[in-house]
Amino acid sequence: MNIQLLVFAKFRDVLGMDTADFTLPFEQGTVGDLIAWLCQQGPQWQSVLGGRQVYRVAVNQILATPDTLLSERAEVAIFPPVTGG
């Protein structure tokens, strides 16, 4: 499965990227599967997405949950929670 990953705010700084295309090692999967796979891609991914890190994920510009299904060529955005005042 091929996806486009967008990374925002402090995550962009840690990962040193803002967008990347990935070919995932599974044909069907969820956001949770993607996060688990990304955490295995190196310590920088683990530092952003592992453990009790807080972040949001959107798939095709709609907020997603870990059980949201991914589709071929999905646009997946990962970003820290936003607060405002």
N, C-alpha and C positions, 0 to 999 in steps of 0.2 A: 504494500500500500504506500502510495506517495502522498505526502502532505507538505504544506508550506507552514513553517513555524515562525511566528512573530514574537519578539521578546521586548519588553518595555521597562522603562525606569531603571531602578537599581539593578535589576536582573540583567539588563543589557550591559551594564558596566562590569558585572562579575563574569559574565559569559563571553564578553568581548565580541558580541554580534547583535544585530537587531533583526535579522531575517535569515532563514536558511531553508533549503529544501531537503527533506529526509525521505529515504525509502525505508519503511519499517519492515521488520522481519516477520510480519504477520499480515494476512490478507483481510482479516476482520478484527476489530478491536475497539476498545473504549478509551476514553480519556485516561482512566486509571491505568490501563495497559501501557499507554504512551508515557505517562509519568514514570511508571516503574522501569520502562525501557530506558528513558532518558537518564534516570538516576544511576543506571549501570554504565553510562557513557563517560564517566570520569568524576573526579572529586568536585569540580566546579558545578556540575549539574546536581550532585548530591547536596552541595551547600545551599543551593537555591530551592530545590524541590523536595529534599529528603526530610525525614524526621517529622518534626512539628512545624515546619516552615508554613507560613500563611501566604497564600497566593490565590489568584483567580484565573480561570481558564475560560476562553470563549471559543466556540467552534462556529465558523462562518458568521461571526459577529453576533452570536447569541450566547449569553452566559451558559456555561456547561457544568455538569456534575461529573464525578468520577465514572458513572455508568452511562454517560452520553456516548452513543456510538459514533465512530469516525467513519467517514466515507472517503473514497478515492479523491485526491486533490483537495481535501479539506484545508481550510485556512484555520490554523490553531494559534491563538494568541495567549501568552502567559504574562501576567502582570501582577504587581503587588496590589493589595486592597487599597482603595482610594478613600481618603478622608478629606473633608473640606469644612469650611466654616464661613 
